[in-house]
């Protein structure tokens, strides 16, 4: 998804970033700013570009989810699959949050390793109940571009 956003909107962000970076390097080369000011300007440009991409990413996710929900309103097979998904994920959550601890308490279940099944059940249930963009940001699209760039710049 990130590559689709970059390919569709990347030119605008890249041009904006490089125009600012070129101005900063020119100012540094002309001895108008110091190395520290150059680094600050470049970091600011990277963070602003990342923020713009994040806003675009969130908007794209919201539009994608809205189109899915519109299709869900008129397609019977999607409605059935939606109901099946909600039912199965509720079962998984009730099983892992209620029955597994109960079976442990009575020593019926010796061990259990669910891994991230419960996390994904919450995310999938949230997606079905209207929190699609939030779920996509915490699931496959997890992570903030701005945080990743800050971490890279700190190295």
VONUNU-344000 format. One record per residue: residue in one letter; residue number from 1; z, y, x of N, C-alpha, C in turn. Coordinates in Angstrom, 1 decimal. Layout:
R type seq   n_pz   n_py   n_px  ca_pz  ca_py  ca_px   c_pz   c_py   c_px
R    a NUM      Z      Y      X      Z      Y      X      Z      Y      X
...
! end
This chain:
R type seq   n_pz   n_py   n_px  ca_pz  ca_py  ca_px   c_pz   c_py   c_px
R    x   1    0.0   -1.2    0.8    0.0    0.0    0.0    0.0    1.2    0.9
R    x   2    0.7    1.2    2.0    0.8    2.4    2.9   -0.6    2.7    3.4
R    x   3   -1.3    1.6    3.8   -2.6    1.8    4.3   -3.6    2.4    3.3
R    x   4   -3.4    2.1    2.0   -4.3    2.7    1.0   -4.0    4.1    0.8
R    x   5   -2.7    4.5    0.9   -2.3    5.9    0.8   -2.9    6.7    2.0
R    x   6   -2.7    6.1    3.2   -3.2    6.8    4.4   -4.7    7.0    4.3
R    x   7   -5.4    5.9    3.9   -6.8    6.0    3.9   -7.3    7.0    2.8
R    x   8   -6.6    7.1    1.7   -7.1    8.0    0.7   -6.7    9.5    0.9
R    x   9   -5.5    9.6    1.4   -4.9   11.0    1.6   -4.7   11.3    3.1
R    x  10   -4.9   10.4    4.0   -4.6   10.5    5.4   -5.3   11.7    6.1
R    x  11   -6.5   11.9    5.7   -7.2   13.0    6.3   -6.5   14.4    6.2
R    x  12   -6.0   14.6    5.0   -5.3   15.9    4.8   -4.1   16.0    5.6
R    x  13   -3.3   14.9    5.7   -2.0   14.9    6.4   -2.3   15.0    7.9
R    x  14   -3.3   14.2    8.4   -3.6   14.2    9.8   -4.1   15.5   10.2
R    x  15   -5.0   16.1    9.5   -5.5   17.5    9.8   -4.4   18.5    9.9
R    x  16   -3.5   18.4    8.9   -2.4   19.4    8.8   -1.5   19.2   10.1
R    x  17   -1.2   17.9   10.4   -0.4   17.6   11.6   -1.0   18.1   12.8
R    x  18   -2.3   17.7   13.1   -2.9   18.1   14.3   -3.2   19.6   14.5
R    x  19   -3.4   20.3   13.4   -3.6   21.7   13.5   -2.3   22.4   13.9
R    x  20   -1.2   21.9   13.4    0.1   22.4   13.8    0.4   22.0   15.2
R    x  21    0.1   20.8   15.6    0.4   20.3   16.9   -0.5   21.1   18.0
R    x  22   -1.7   21.3   17.6   -2.6   22.1   18.5   -2.1   23.5   18.7
R    x  23   -1.6   24.1   17.7   -1.0   25.5   17.8    0.3   25.4   18.7
R    x  24    1.1   24.4   18.5    2.3   24.3   19.3    2.0   24.0   20.8
R    x  25    1.0   23.1   21.1    0.6   22.9   22.5    0.0   24.1   23.1
R    x  26   -0.8   24.9   22.3   -1.4   26.1   22.8   -0.4   27.1   23.2
R    x  27    0.6   27.2   22.3    1.7   28.2   22.6    2.5   27.7   23.8
R    x  28    2.7   26.4   24.0    3.4   25.9   25.2    2.5   26.2   26.4
R    x  29    1.3   25.9   26.3    0.4   26.1   27.5    0.3   27.6   27.9
R    x  30    0.4   28.5   26.9    0.4   29.9   27.2    1.8   30.4   27.6
R    x  31    2.7   29.5   27.8    4.1   29.9   28.1    4.8   30.7   27.1
R    x  32    4.4   30.6   25.8    5.1   31.3   24.8    6.3   30.6   24.2
R    x  33    6.4   29.3   24.4    7.5   28.5   24.0    7.9   27.5   25.1
R    x  34    9.1   27.0   25.1    9.6   26.1   26.1    9.3   24.6   25.7
R    x  35    9.6   23.7   26.5    9.4   22.3   26.2   10.3   21.9   25.0
R    x  36   11.5   22.4   25.0   12.4   22.0   23.9   11.9   22.5   22.6
R    x  37   11.3   23.8   22.6   10.8   24.3   21.3    9.5   23.5   20.9
R    x  38    8.7   23.1   21.9    7.6   22.3   21.6    8.0   21.0   21.0
R    x  39    9.0   20.3   21.5    9.5   19.0   20.9   10.0   19.3   19.5
R    x  40   10.8   20.4   19.3   11.3   20.7   18.0   10.1   20.9   17.0
R    x  41    9.1   21.7   17.4    8.0   21.9   16.5    7.3   20.6   16.2
R    x  42    7.0   19.8   17.2    6.3   18.5   16.9    7.1   17.6   16.0
R    x  43    8.5   17.5   16.2    9.3   16.7   15.4    9.3   17.3   13.9
R    x  44    9.3   18.6   13.8    9.2   19.2   12.5    7.9   18.9   11.8
R    x  45    6.8   18.9   12.5    5.5   18.6   12.0    5.5   17.1   11.5
R    x  46    6.1   16.2   12.4    6.1   14.8   12.0    6.9   14.6   10.7
R    x  47    8.1   15.2   10.7    8.9   15.1    9.5    8.2   15.6    8.2
R    x  48    7.6   16.8    8.4    6.9   17.4    7.2    5.7   16.5    6.8
R    x  49    5.0   15.9    7.7    3.9   15.0    7.4    4.5   13.8    6.7
R    x  50    5.6   13.2    7.2    6.2   12.1    6.6    6.7   12.4    5.2
R    x  51    7.3   13.6    5.0    7.7   13.9    3.7    6.6   14.0    2.7
R    x  52    5.5   14.6    3.1    4.3   14.7    2.3    3.8   13.3    1.9
R    x  53    3.8   12.4    2.9    3.3   11.0    2.6    4.3   10.3    1.6
R    x  54    5.6   10.5    1.8    6.6   10.0    0.9    6.4   10.4   -0.5
R    x  55    6.1   11.7   -0.7    5.9   12.3   -2.0    4.7   11.6   -2.6
R    x  56    3.6   11.5   -1.9    2.4   10.9   -2.3    2.6    9.4   -2.7
R    x  57    3.4    8.8   -1.8    3.7    7.3   -2.0    4.5    7.2   -3.4
R    x  58    5.5    8.0   -3.6    6.3    7.9   -4.8    5.4    8.2   -6.0
R    x  59    4.5    9.1   -5.9    3.6    9.5   -7.1    2.7    8.3   -7.3
R    x  60    2.1    7.7   -6.3    1.2    6.6   -6.5    1.9    5.4   -7.1
R    x  61    3.1    5.1   -6.7    3.9    4.0   -7.3    4.2    4.3   -8.7
R    x  62    4.6    5.5   -9.1    4.9    5.8  -10.5    3.6    5.7  -11.3
R    x  63    2.5    6.1  -10.8    1.2    6.0  -11.6    0.8    4.5  -11.8
R    x  64    1.0    3.8  -10.7    0.6    2.3  -10.7    1.5    1.6  -11.8
R    x  65    2.8    1.9  -11.8    3.7    1.3  -12.7    3.4    1.7  -14.1
R    x  66    3.1    3.0  -14.3    2.8    3.5  -15.7    1.5    2.8  -16.2
R    x  67    0.5    2.6  -15.4   -0.7    1.9  -15.8   -0.4    0.4  -16.2
R    x  68    0.5   -0.2  -15.4    0.9   -1.6  -15.8    1.6   -1.6  -17.1
R    x  69    2.5   -0.7  -17.3    3.3   -0.7  -18.6    2.3   -0.4  -19.8
R    x  70    1.3    0.4  -19.6    0.3    0.7  -20.6   -0.4   -0.6  -20.9
R    x  71   -0.8   -1.4  -19.9   -1.5   -2.6  -20.1   -0.6   -3.6  -20.8
R    x  72    0.7   -3.6  -20.5    1.7   -4.5  -21.1    1.8   -4.3  -22.6
R    x  73    1.6   -3.0  -23.1    1.7   -2.7  -24.5    0.7   -3.4  -25.3
R    x  74   -0.5   -3.6  -24.8   -1.6   -4.1  -25.6   -2.1   -5.5  -25.2
R    x  75   -1.5   -6.2  -24.2   -2.0   -7.5  -23.8   -1.0   -8.6  -24.1
R    x  76   -1.3   -9.4  -25.0   -0.3  -10.5  -25.4    0.2  -11.4  -24.3
R    x  77   -0.8  -11.8  -23.4   -0.4  -12.7  -22.3    0.6  -12.0  -21.3
R    x  78    0.4  -10.7  -21.1    1.3  -10.0  -20.3    2.7   -9.9  -20.9
R    x  79    2.7   -9.7  -22.2    3.9   -9.6  -23.0    4.7  -10.9  -22.9
R    x  80    4.0  -12.1  -23.0    4.7  -13.4  -22.9    5.2  -13.6  -21.4
R    x  81    4.4  -13.2  -20.5    4.8  -13.4  -19.1    6.0  -12.5  -18.8
R    x  82    6.0  -11.3  -19.3    7.1  -10.3  -19.1    8.4  -11.0  -19.7
R    x  83    8.3  -11.5  -20.9    9.5  -12.1  -21.6    9.9  -13.3  -20.7
R    x  84    9.0  -14.1  -20.2    9.4  -15.3  -19.4   10.1  -14.8  -18.1
R    x  85    9.5  -13.8  -17.5   10.1  -13.3  -16.3   11.5  -12.8  -16.5
R    x  86   11.7  -12.0  -17.6   13.0  -11.5  -17.9   14.0  -12.6  -18.1
R    x  87   13.6  -13.6  -18.9   14.5  -14.7  -19.2   14.8  -15.5  -17.9
R    x  88   13.9  -15.8  -17.1   14.2  -16.6  -15.9   15.1  -15.9  -14.9
R    x  89   14.8  -14.6  -14.8   15.6  -13.8  -13.8   17.0  -13.6  -14.4
R    x  90   17.2  -13.5  -15.7   18.5  -13.4  -16.2   19.3  -14.7  -16.0
R    x  91   18.6  -15.8  -16.1   19.2  -17.1  -15.9   19.6  -17.2  -14.4
R    x  92   18.8  -16.8  -13.5   19.1  -16.8  -12.1   20.4  -16.0  -11.8
R    x  93   20.4  -14.8  -12.4   21.6  -13.9  -12.2   22.8  -14.5  -12.8
R    x  94   22.7  -15.0  -14.0   23.9  -15.6  -14.6   24.4  -16.8  -13.8
R    x  95   23.4  -17.6  -13.4   23.8  -18.8  -12.6   24.5  -18.4  -11.3
R    x  96   23.9  -17.4  -10.5   24.4  -17.1   -9.2   25.7  -16.2   -9.3
R    x  97   25.8  -15.5  -10.4   27.0  -14.6  -10.5   28.2  -15.2  -11.2
R    x  98   27.9  -16.2  -12.1   29.0  -16.7  -12.9   29.2  -18.2  -12.7
R    x  99   28.1  -19.0  -12.8   28.3  -20.5  -12.7   28.6  -21.0  -11.3
R    x 100   27.9  -20.4  -10.3   28.2  -20.9   -8.9   29.6  -20.6   -8.5
R    x 101   30.2  -19.4   -8.7   31.6  -19.2   -8.4   32.5  -20.1   -9.2
R    x 102   32.2  -20.4  -10.5   33.0  -21.3  -11.3   32.9  -22.7  -10.7
R    x 103   31.7  -23.2  -10.3   31.6  -24.5   -9.8   32.3  -24.6   -8.4
R    x 104   32.4  -23.6   -7.7   33.1  -23.6   -6.4   34.6  -23.6   -6.7
R    x 105   35.1  -22.9   -7.7   36.5  -22.8   -8.0   37.0  -24.2   -8.4
R    x 106   36.2  -25.0   -9.1   36.6  -26.3   -9.5   36.1  -27.4   -8.5
R    x 107   35.7  -27.0   -7.3   35.2  -27.9   -6.3   34.1  -28.9   -6.7
R    x 108   33.3  -28.5   -7.7   32.2  -29.3   -8.1   31.0  -29.1   -7.2
R    x 109   30.9  -27.9   -6.8   29.7  -27.6   -5.9   30.3  -27.4   -4.5
R    x 110   29.9  -28.3   -3.5   30.5  -28.2   -2.2   29.9  -27.0   -1.4
R    x 111   28.6  -26.7   -1.5   28.1  -25.5   -0.8   26.9  -25.0   -1.6
R    x 112   26.6  -23.8   -1.3   25.5  -23.1   -2.0   25.0  -22.0   -1.1
R    x 113   23.7  -22.0   -0.9   23.1  -20.9   -0.1   21.9  -20.3   -0.9
R    x 114   22.1  -19.2   -1.5   21.0  -18.6   -2.4   20.1  -17.8   -1.5
R    x 115   20.6  -17.3   -0.4   19.8  -16.3    0.4   19.6  -15.0   -0.4
R    x 116   18.3  -14.6   -0.4   18.1  -13.3   -1.1   17.6  -13.5   -2.5
R    x 117   17.7  -14.7   -3.1   17.3  -15.0   -4.4   17.9  -14.0   -5.5
R    x 118   19.2  -13.8   -5.4   19.8  -12.9   -6.3   19.3  -11.5   -6.1
R    x 119   19.1  -11.0   -4.9   18.6   -9.7   -4.7   17.2   -9.5   -5.3
R    x 120   16.4  -10.5   -5.1   15.0  -10.4   -5.7   15.1  -10.6   -7.2
R    x 121   16.0  -11.3   -7.7   16.2  -11.4   -9.2   16.5  -10.0   -9.8
R    x 122   17.5   -9.3   -9.1   17.8   -8.0   -9.6   16.6   -7.1   -9.5
R    x 123   15.8   -7.1   -8.4   14.7   -6.3   -8.3   13.6   -6.6   -9.3
R    x 124   13.3   -7.9   -9.5   12.3   -8.2  -10.5   12.7   -7.9  -11.9
R    x 125   14.0   -8.1  -12.2   14.5   -7.7  -13.5   14.4   -6.2  -13.7
R    x 126   14.8   -5.5  -12.7   14.7   -4.0  -12.7   13.2   -3.6  -12.9
R    x 127   12.3   -4.2  -12.3   10.9   -3.9  -12.5   10.5   -4.1  -13.9
R    x 128   10.9   -5.2  -14.5   10.6   -5.5  -15.9   11.2   -4.6  -16.9
R    x 129   12.3   -4.0  -16.5   13.0   -3.1  -17.5   12.8   -1.7  -17.2
R    x 130   11.8   -1.3  -16.4   11.4    0.1  -16.4   11.7    0.9  -15.1
R    x 131   12.3    0.2  -14.1   12.6    0.9  -12.9   11.6    0.5  -11.8
R    x 132   10.3    0.3  -12.1    9.3   -0.1  -11.2    9.2    0.6   -9.9
R    x 133    9.0    1.9   -9.9    8.9    2.6   -8.7   10.1    2.5   -7.8
R    x 134   11.3    2.5   -8.4   12.5    2.3   -7.6   12.5    0.9   -7.0
R    x 135   12.2   -0.1   -7.8   12.1   -1.5   -7.3   11.1   -1.6   -6.2
R    x 136    9.9   -1.1   -6.3    8.9   -1.2   -5.3    9.3   -0.5   -4.0
R    x 137   10.1    0.5   -4.1   10.6    1.2   -2.9   11.7    0.4   -2.2
R    x 138   12.4   -0.5   -2.9   13.4   -1.3   -2.3   13.0   -2.7   -2.0
R    x 139   11.8   -3.1   -2.6   11.3   -4.4   -2.3   10.2   -4.4   -1.3
R    x 140    9.0   -4.7   -1.6    7.9   -4.7   -0.6    7.6   -3.4    0.0
R    x 141    7.8   -2.3   -0.7    7.6   -1.0   -0.1    8.8   -0.3    0.5
R    x 142    9.8   -1.1    0.9   11.0   -0.6    1.3   10.9    0.3    2.6
R    x 143   11.8    1.2    2.7   11.9    2.0    4.0   11.3    3.4    3.8
R    x 144   11.9    4.3    4.5   11.4    5.7    4.5   10.6    6.0    5.7
R    x 145    9.5    6.6    5.5    8.6    6.9    6.7    9.3    7.9    7.5
R    x 146   10.0    8.9    6.9   10.6   10.0    7.6   11.7    9.4    8.6
R    x 147   12.5    8.4    8.0   13.5    7.8    8.9   12.9    7.0   10.0
R    x 148   11.8    6.3    9.8   11.2    5.6   10.8   10.7    6.5   11.9
R    x 149   10.1    7.7   11.5    9.6    8.6   12.5   10.7    9.2   13.3
R    x 150   11.8    9.5   12.6   13.0   10.1   13.3   13.5    9.1   14.3
R    x 151   13.6    7.8   14.0   14.0    6.8   14.9   13.1    6.7   16.1
R    x 152   11.8    6.8   15.9   10.9    6.7   17.0   11.0    7.9   17.9
R    x 153   11.2    9.1   17.3   11.3   10.3   18.1   12.6   10.4   18.9
R    x 154   13.6    9.7   18.4   14.9    9.7   19.1   14.9    8.8   20.3
R    x 155   13.9    7.9   20.4   13.8    7.0   21.6   13.3    7.7   22.8
! end
